[in-house]
Amino acid sequence: MSPARPRSLSVAALAVAALLAAAAPAVQAAPTAGTAPAVLAAAPDIPLADVKAHLTQLQSIATANGGNRAHGRAGYKASVDYVKAKLDAAGYTTALQQFTSGGATGYNLIADWPGGDPNQVLMAGSHLDSVTSGAGINDNGSGSAAVLETALAVSRARLAPDKHLRFAWWGAEELGLVGSKYYVNNLAAAERSKLAGYLNFDMIGSPNPGYFVYDDDPVIEQTFKDYYAGLSIPTEIETEGDGRSDHAPFKNAGVPVGGLFSGADYTKTSAQAQKWGGTAGQAFDRCYHSSCDTTANINDTALDRNSDAIAHAVWTLSAGTTTPPAGTVFSNTADVAVPDNGAAVTSPVSVTGRTGNAPSALKVAVDIKHTYRGDLVVDLLAPDGTAYRLKNSSGSDSADNVITTYTVNASSETANGTWKLQVRDVAAQDTGYIDSWGLTF
């Protein structure tokens, strides 16, 4: 993961509870017309031993090349060559994309699996470079190895998904997302519009791990949340690496993005240690961007779970439509302070992937913390600015908080777009904030 920006002093709240509830593989022939493709069954278990074998190889490459796999160094190109050889042997069409950064040649490795709708491309990727100070085994050998092994699992299964599958390993991420930016910026508009989604995996084996899910595209987010819910493992929204990894250029270009993260140099809280184990008061990865980021710097359980989650997402999201199912929640869990007796504030939610208009019984779940809820006027703002009054102020309602679900007839509104919850405090003395809210389509 690229270096941190100045960090926020707050961590986003959890979702609204009720609604936001190394051996090369044998060469496999790609599915062709006239052959019976494998049934699109559940994703396979990704063998932890195979993922770790790739990490051992990346460590050996770093050790043999000055102790790192950084952009412009021999260790990076050797890493690319290792991954490319595995993919070529498994039946992928691979390509090296060259770019220049800091006077040195960089490489992106792109691998396409034959078949699938060329107008619906699902990508999964990770950055393959390390910092110059170490081998970069968690950051980001972990993501690179898991994506590689998932791609090899696609080959072993002779998967014939509805969407076209593309995998990528990015160069010079540690210098500011250089490789992924180059890829996105050099895609023709027509090709960019074919990207149905991009999944990013950067640091997924942290030694004191958390289980963080990107909250960008709701369909991708829910796919990962559903997987972890099936394991009875709670997740949190990923905030530490937001905008600092290779999903950012895709997101900025309007491509739906998502991914997983196990934490970098932020400190694990007591509450997080209670639900995930590990050590409170200690960084998720004490070796972040350091020489000790070696094969000893990996939590096997986290790496295993996240690798399996990657396969689950690739299998699930490459099959059929990406239109969210009925009952999908689009939410915002970032706190927004409501000024005392002041101007109205808003919290946005971006709705994507829907067709037609919003439902006639749109559910609006709100969680507003306030010491005198009668002070509050609450509205739902549609993408075109139309306001739907959810709650009026009342001088006789002295109870705390507004935690409820409203029903709005929004059938005249286009579903896709940015919806906003607007809250205004119309009286003095009591204060509060928007904790979270969501729309159920």
C-alpha positions as CSV (number, residue, x, y, z in Angstrom):
1,M,0.0,0.0,0.0
2,S,1.3,3.4,-0.9
3,P,2.4,5.8,1.9
4,A,-0.3,7.2,4.2
5,R,-2.0,10.6,3.7
6,P,-2.7,12.5,7.0
7,R,-5.0,10.2,8.8
8,S,-8.5,11.1,10.1
9,L,-9.0,11.2,13.9
10,S,-12.2,9.2,13.6
11,V,-13.1,5.7,12.3
12,A,-16.3,5.2,10.5
13,A,-19.0,3.5,12.5
14,L,-20.3,0.0,11.7
15,A,-23.3,-0.3,9.3
16,V,-26.8,0.2,10.6
17,A,-27.4,-3.1,12.4
18,A,-30.7,-4.2,11.1
19,L,-30.2,-3.2,7.4
20,L,-26.5,-3.2,6.9
21,A,-26.7,-6.6,8.9
22,A,4.1,-23.4,-5.8
23,A,4.1,-25.7,-8.3
24,A,2.7,-24.7,-11.7
25,P,-0.7,-26.1,-12.3
26,A,-1.3,-28.6,-15.0
27,V,-2.1,-26.9,-18.2
28,Q,-5.8,-26.7,-18.7
29,A,-7.5,-26.2,-22.0
30,A,-9.6,-23.1,-22.1
31,P,-13.3,-23.6,-22.6
32,T,-14.2,-23.6,-26.3
33,A,-17.3,-24.1,-28.3
34,G,-18.1,-27.8,-28.5
35,T,-16.7,-28.6,-25.1
36,A,-18.8,-28.8,-21.9
37,P,-17.7,-26.1,-19.5
38,A,-17.5,-26.8,-15.9
39,V,-20.8,-26.0,-14.0
40,L,-20.6,-22.6,-12.3
41,A,-20.6,-24.1,-8.8
42,A,-19.4,-22.6,-5.6
43,A,-15.9,-21.3,-5.6
44,P,-13.2,-23.7,-4.6
45,D,-11.1,-23.5,-1.5
46,I,-7.8,-21.8,-2.3
47,P,-5.0,-23.9,-0.7
48,L,-3.1,-21.9,1.8
49,A,0.0,-23.9,1.1
50,D,-0.1,-22.9,-2.6
51,V,-0.5,-19.2,-1.7
52,K,2.4,-19.4,0.8
53,A,4.6,-21.2,-1.8
54,H,4.2,-18.1,-4.0
55,L,5.2,-15.9,-1.1
56,T,8.3,-18.1,-0.5
57,Q,9.3,-17.5,-4.2
58,L,8.8,-13.8,-3.8
59,Q,11.0,-13.7,-0.7
60,S,13.7,-15.7,-2.5
61,I,13.5,-13.2,-5.4
62,A,13.9,-10.3,-3.0
63,T,16.8,-12.0,-1.1
64,A,18.6,-12.6,-4.4
65,N,18.1,-9.0,-5.6
66,G,19.2,-6.6,-2.9
67,G,16.5,-7.5,-0.4
68,N,13.6,-5.9,-2.2
69,R,11.2,-6.1,-5.2
70,A,10.9,-2.3,-5.8
71,H,10.1,-0.5,-9.0
72,G,13.1,-0.1,-11.3
73,R,15.0,-2.9,-9.4
74,A,15.9,-6.3,-10.6
75,G,13.7,-7.9,-8.0
76,Y,10.5,-6.4,-9.4
77,K,11.1,-7.6,-12.9
78,A,11.9,-11.1,-11.6
79,S,8.7,-11.0,-9.6
80,V,6.8,-10.1,-12.8
81,D,8.5,-12.9,-14.7
82,Y,7.6,-15.4,-12.0
83,V,3.9,-14.6,-12.0
84,K,3.8,-14.4,-15.9
85,A,5.3,-17.9,-16.2
86,K,2.6,-19.4,-14.0
87,L,-0.2,-17.7,-15.9
88,D,1.2,-18.6,-19.4
89,A,1.4,-22.2,-18.3
90,A,-2.2,-22.1,-17.1
91,G,-3.6,-20.9,-20.4
92,Y,-3.9,-17.2,-19.9
93,T,-3.2,-14.6,-22.5
94,T,-0.7,-12.3,-20.8
95,A,0.7,-8.9,-21.7
96,L,3.4,-6.6,-20.2
97,Q,2.4,-2.9,-20.2
98,Q,5.5,-0.7,-19.9
99,F,5.6,2.8,-18.4
100,T,8.3,5.1,-17.0
101,S,8.5,6.5,-13.5
102,G,11.5,8.1,-11.9
103,G,13.6,7.5,-14.9
104,A,13.1,3.7,-14.6
105,T,11.0,1.3,-16.7
106,G,8.0,-0.1,-14.9
107,Y,5.7,-3.0,-15.8
108,N,2.1,-3.9,-15.3
109,L,1.2,-7.5,-16.0
110,I,-2.3,-8.1,-17.4
111,A,-3.7,-11.6,-17.8
112,D,-7.0,-12.5,-19.7
113,W,-8.9,-15.7,-19.3
114,P,-10.4,-16.9,-22.6
115,G,-14.2,-16.4,-23.0
116,G,-16.9,-14.5,-21.3
117,D,-18.7,-11.4,-22.5
118,P,-16.1,-9.0,-23.7
119,N,-18.4,-6.1,-23.0
120,Q,-18.6,-7.1,-19.3
121,V,-15.1,-7.4,-17.9
122,L,-14.5,-8.3,-14.2
123,M,-11.0,-7.4,-13.1
124,A,-9.1,-8.4,-9.9
125,G,-5.7,-7.0,-9.1
126,S,-2.9,-6.2,-6.7
127,H,0.3,-4.3,-6.7
128,L,3.4,-6.5,-7.1
129,D,6.1,-4.0,-6.1
130,S,7.6,-3.6,-2.7
131,V,9.2,-0.6,-1.0
132,T,13.0,-0.4,-1.3
133,S,13.4,-1.2,2.4
134,G,12.2,-4.8,2.4
135,A,10.8,-7.8,0.5
136,G,7.2,-6.6,0.8
137,I,5.7,-10.0,1.6
138,N,2.6,-8.7,3.3
139,D,2.7,-5.4,1.3
140,N,1.9,-6.7,-1.1
141,G,3.1,-10.2,-1.8
142,S,0.0,-11.4,0.1
143,G,-2.5,-9.8,-2.3
144,S,-0.4,-10.7,-5.4
145,A,0.0,-14.4,-4.3
146,A,-3.7,-14.7,-3.5
147,V,-4.8,-13.2,-6.8
148,L,-2.4,-15.4,-8.7
149,E,-3.6,-18.6,-7.0
150,T,-7.2,-17.5,-7.7
151,A,-6.4,-17.1,-11.3
152,L,-4.8,-20.6,-11.3
153,A,-7.9,-22.0,-9.7
154,V,-10.0,-20.5,-12.5
155,S,-7.7,-22.5,-14.9
156,R,-7.9,-25.7,-12.9
157,A,-11.7,-25.4,-12.8
158,R,-11.9,-24.6,-16.6
159,L,-14.3,-21.9,-15.4
160,A,-16.6,-20.5,-18.1
161,P,-18.1,-17.4,-16.5
162,D,-20.6,-15.1,-18.1
163,K,-18.3,-12.1,-17.8
164,H,-14.8,-11.9,-19.1
165,L,-12.1,-12.3,-16.4
166,R,-9.0,-10.2,-16.3
167,F,-6.3,-10.3,-13.6
168,A,-3.6,-7.6,-13.1
169,W,-0.4,-7.1,-11.1
170,W,0.5,-3.4,-10.9
171,G,4.0,-1.8,-10.8
172,A,5.1,1.3,-8.9
173,E,2.1,1.4,-6.6
174,E,4.4,2.4,-3.7
175,L,5.4,5.5,-5.7
176,G,1.8,6.8,-5.9
177,L,-0.3,4.2,-7.8
178,V,1.8,4.9,-10.9
179,G,1.1,1.6,-12.7
180,S,-2.6,1.4,-12.2
181,K,-3.1,5.1,-13.1
182,Y,-1.2,4.5,-16.3
183,Y,-3.4,1.5,-17.2
184,V,-6.7,3.4,-16.5
185,N,-5.5,6.6,-18.2
186,N,-4.5,4.7,-21.3
187,L,-7.7,2.7,-21.7
188,A,-9.9,4.0,-24.5
189,A,-13.3,5.3,-23.2
190,A,-15.1,2.4,-25.0
191,E,-12.8,-0.1,-23.2
192,R,-13.2,1.6,-19.9
193,S,-17.0,1.4,-20.2
194,K,-16.7,-2.4,-20.5
195,L,-15.3,-2.8,-17.0
196,A,-18.1,-4.2,-14.8
197,G,-15.9,-4.0,-11.7
198,Y,-12.4,-4.0,-10.3
199,L,-11.5,-5.9,-7.1
200,N,-8.4,-4.8,-5.2
201,F,-6.3,-6.8,-2.7
202,D,-3.5,-4.9,-0.9
203,M,-2.2,-6.4,2.4
204,I,-4.4,-9.3,3.3
205,G,-2.2,-11.3,5.6
206,S,-1.3,-8.8,8.3
207,P,0.2,-10.4,11.4
208,N,-2.3,-8.7,13.8
209,P,-5.2,-8.7,11.3
210,G,-8.5,-7.0,11.0
211,Y,-11.2,-7.9,8.5
212,F,-11.9,-4.8,6.5
213,V,-14.2,-4.5,3.4
214,Y,-14.2,-1.6,1.0
215,D,-17.5,0.2,1.0
216,D,-17.4,1.6,-2.5
217,D,-19.7,-0.4,-4.8
218,P,-22.6,-1.9,-2.8
219,V,-22.8,-5.1,-4.8
220,I,-19.2,-5.9,-4.4
221,E,-19.2,-4.9,-0.8
222,Q,-22.2,-7.1,0.0
223,T,-20.5,-10.1,-1.8
224,F,-17.6,-9.9,0.6
225,K,-19.8,-9.3,3.6
226,D,-22.0,-12.2,2.8
227,Y,-18.9,-14.5,2.6
228,Y,-17.7,-13.4,6.0
229,A,-21.2,-13.6,7.5
230,G,-21.2,-17.2,6.4
231,L,-18.0,-17.7,8.6
232,S,-19.6,-15.7,11.5
233,I,-16.7,-13.2,11.2
234,P,-17.6,-9.6,11.7
235,T,-16.2,-7.1,9.3
236,E,-15.6,-3.3,9.4
237,I,-15.5,-0.8,6.6
238,E,-12.0,-0.1,5.3
239,T,-10.9,3.4,6.0
240,E,-7.1,3.3,6.6
241,G,-6.2,2.7,2.9
242,D,-9.0,4.6,1.3
243,G,-7.6,6.2,-1.9
244,R,-4.1,4.8,-1.2
245,S,-4.2,1.7,-3.3
246,D,-4.8,0.7,-6.9
247,H,-8.6,0.8,-6.8
248,A,-8.5,4.6,-6.6
249,P,-7.8,5.3,-10.4
250,F,-10.6,2.9,-11.3
251,K,-13.0,4.5,-8.9
252,N,-12.1,8.0,-10.1
253,A,-12.9,6.8,-13.7
254,G,-16.4,5.6,-12.6
255,V,-15.6,1.9,-12.5
256,P,-17.4,0.0,-9.6
257,V,-14.7,-1.1,-7.1
258,G,-14.3,-3.1,-4.0
259,G,-11.8,-5.2,-2.1
260,L,-10.3,-6.5,1.2
261,F,-7.7,-5.3,3.6
262,S,-6.2,-6.6,6.9
263,G,-4.7,-3.4,8.2
264,A,-1.3,-1.6,8.0
265,D,0.1,0.7,10.7
266,Y,-3.1,1.8,12.4
267,T,-3.5,0.5,15.9
268,K,-5.9,-2.3,16.7
269,T,-8.4,-1.2,19.3
270,S,-9.6,-3.2,22.3
271,A,-13.0,-3.7,20.6
272,Q,-11.4,-5.0,17.5
273,A,-9.1,-7.4,19.4
274,Q,-12.2,-8.7,21.2
275,K,-14.0,-9.7,18.0
276,W,-11.0,-10.6,15.9
277,G,-8.4,-11.8,18.4
278,G,-4.8,-10.4,18.2
279,T,-3.2,-7.7,20.3
280,A,-5.0,-4.5,21.2
281,G,-2.8,-1.4,21.2
282,Q,-0.5,-2.8,18.5
283,A,-0.4,-2.0,14.8
284,F,-2.1,-4.4,12.4
285,D,1.3,-4.7,10.7
286,R,4.3,-3.6,12.8
287,C,6.5,-4.4,9.8
288,Y,4.6,-2.1,7.4
289,H,7.1,-0.7,4.9
290,S,10.0,-2.1,6.9
291,S,12.8,-4.7,6.4
292,C,10.9,-7.2,8.7
293,D,8.1,-7.5,6.1
294,T,9.2,-11.1,5.3
295,T,7.5,-14.4,5.1
296,A,7.6,-14.4,8.9
297,N,5.3,-11.4,8.8
298,I,2.1,-13.2,7.7
299,N,-0.9,-14.4,9.7
300,D,-1.9,-17.7,8.0
301,T,-5.5,-17.6,9.1
302,A,-6.1,-14.2,7.7
303,L,-4.3,-15.0,4.5
304,D,-6.3,-18.2,4.1
305,R,-9.7,-16.6,4.7
306,N,-9.0,-13.6,2.5
307,S,-7.7,-15.9,-0.3
308,D,-10.9,-17.9,-0.2
309,A,-13.0,-14.7,-0.1
310,I,-11.3,-13.5,-3.3
311,A,-12.2,-16.7,-5.1
312,H,-15.8,-16.4,-3.8
313,A,-16.1,-12.9,-5.2
314,V,-14.6,-13.8,-8.6
315,W,-16.9,-16.8,-9.0
316,T,-19.9,-14.9,-7.8
317,L,-19.5,-11.6,-9.6
318,S,-18.4,-13.1,-12.9
319,A,-21.7,-15.0,-13.2
320,G,-24.8,-13.2,-14.5
321,T,-25.8,-9.7,-14.0
322,T,-24.4,-7.2,-11.5
323,T,-27.8,-5.6,-10.9
324,P,-28.3,-5.5,-7.2
325,P,-31.0,-7.9,-5.9
326,A,-34.1,-6.6,-4.3
327,G,-33.4,-5.7,-0.7
328,T,-29.9,-4.3,-1.4
329,V,-28.9,-1.6,1.1
330,F,-26.9,1.4,0.0
331,S,-25.6,3.1,3.1
332,N,-23.3,5.8,4.6
333,T,-21.8,5.2,8.0
334,A,-19.6,8.2,8.2
335,D,-20.5,10.5,11.1
336,V,-21.7,14.0,10.2
337,A,-22.0,16.6,13.0
338,V,-25.3,18.5,13.1
339,P,-24.5,22.1,14.3
340,D,-26.7,23.4,17.2
341,N,-29.4,25.7,15.9
342,G,-27.5,26.0,12.6
343,A,-27.5,25.3,8.9
344,A,-28.7,22.0,7.5
345,V,-26.1,19.3,6.8
346,T,-26.2,16.4,4.5
347,S,-24.9,12.8,4.2
348,P,-24.7,11.3,0.7
349,V,-25.4,7.8,-0.6
350,S,-24.5,6.8,-4.1
351,V,-27.0,4.4,-5.7
352,T,-25.6,2.5,-8.7
353,G,-26.6,-0.6,-10.8
354,R,-30.3,0.0,-10.6
355,T,-32.7,0.3,-13.6
356,G,-35.7,2.5,-13.8
357,N,-37.2,4.5,-10.9
358,A,-37.0,4.1,-7.2
359,P,-39.6,2.0,-5.4
360,S,-43.0,3.3,-4.2
361,A,-42.1,2.1,-0.7
362,L,-38.5,3.1,-0.5
363,K,-37.1,2.3,3.0
364,V,-35.0,5.0,4.6
365,A,-33.3,3.8,7.8
366,V,-31.8,6.6,9.9
367,D,-29.6,6.6,13.0
368,I,-29.2,10.1,14.3
369,K,-27.7,10.7,17.7
370,H,-29.1,13.8,19.4
371,T,-29.9,14.8,23.0
372,Y,-33.3,16.4,22.1
373,R,-34.7,14.9,18.9
374,G,-37.6,17.4,18.8
375,D,-35.1,20.0,17.6
376,L,-34.5,18.1,14.3
377,V,-36.0,18.5,10.9
378,V,-35.1,15.5,8.6
379,D,-35.5,15.3,4.8
380,L,-34.5,12.8,2.1
381,L,-33.2,14.6,-1.0
382,A,-33.5,12.7,-4.3
383,P,-30.8,13.0,-6.9
384,D,-32.7,15.8,-8.7
385,G,-32.9,17.8,-5.4
386,T,-36.5,17.0,-4.6
387,A,-37.1,16.9,-0.8
388,Y,-39.2,14.3,1.0
389,R,-39.9,15.3,4.6
390,L,-39.2,12.5,7.0
391,K,-39.5,14.3,10.3
392,N,-40.7,17.7,11.5
393,S,-39.4,19.5,14.6
394,S,-41.5,19.3,17.8
395,G,-41.0,21.3,21.0
396,S,-42.7,18.6,23.0
397,D,-40.5,15.7,21.9
398,S,-37.6,15.6,24.4
399,A,-36.5,12.0,23.8
400,D,-33.0,11.2,22.6
401,N,-32.0,10.1,19.1
402,V,-33.9,9.4,15.9
403,I,-33.4,5.7,15.2
404,T,-36.1,4.5,12.9
405,T,-37.0,3.5,9.3
406,Y,-39.3,5.7,7.2
407,T,-41.2,4.7,4.0
408,V,-41.2,7.1,1.1
409,N,-43.0,6.9,-2.2
410,A,-40.1,7.8,-4.5
411,S,-41.5,6.1,-7.6
412,S,-41.2,9.3,-9.6
413,E,-37.4,9.5,-9.0
414,T,-34.7,7.9,-11.0
415,A,-33.1,5.2,-8.8
416,N,-29.4,5.7,-9.7
417,G,-27.7,8.8,-8.5
418,T,-26.6,10.6,-5.3
419,W,-29.3,10.6,-2.6
420,K,-28.8,12.7,0.6
421,L,-30.1,12.7,4.1
422,Q,-30.5,16.3,5.2
423,V,-30.7,17.2,8.9
424,R,-31.2,20.6,10.5
425,D,-31.2,21.5,14.2
426,V,-33.7,24.4,14.6
427,A,-33.3,25.1,18.3
428,A,-30.5,25.8,20.8
429,Q,-28.7,23.9,23.6
430,D,-28.8,20.3,22.4
431,T,-26.4,18.7,19.9
432,G,-25.9,15.6,17.9
433,Y,-24.7,13.9,14.7
434,I,-25.8,11.7,11.8
435,D,-24.4,8.3,12.8
436,S,-25.5,6.3,9.8
437,W,-28.3,5.9,7.3
438,G,-29.3,3.7,4.4
439,L,-31.7,3.1,1.5
440,T,-33.2,-0.3,0.7
441,F,-34.0,-0.9,-2.9
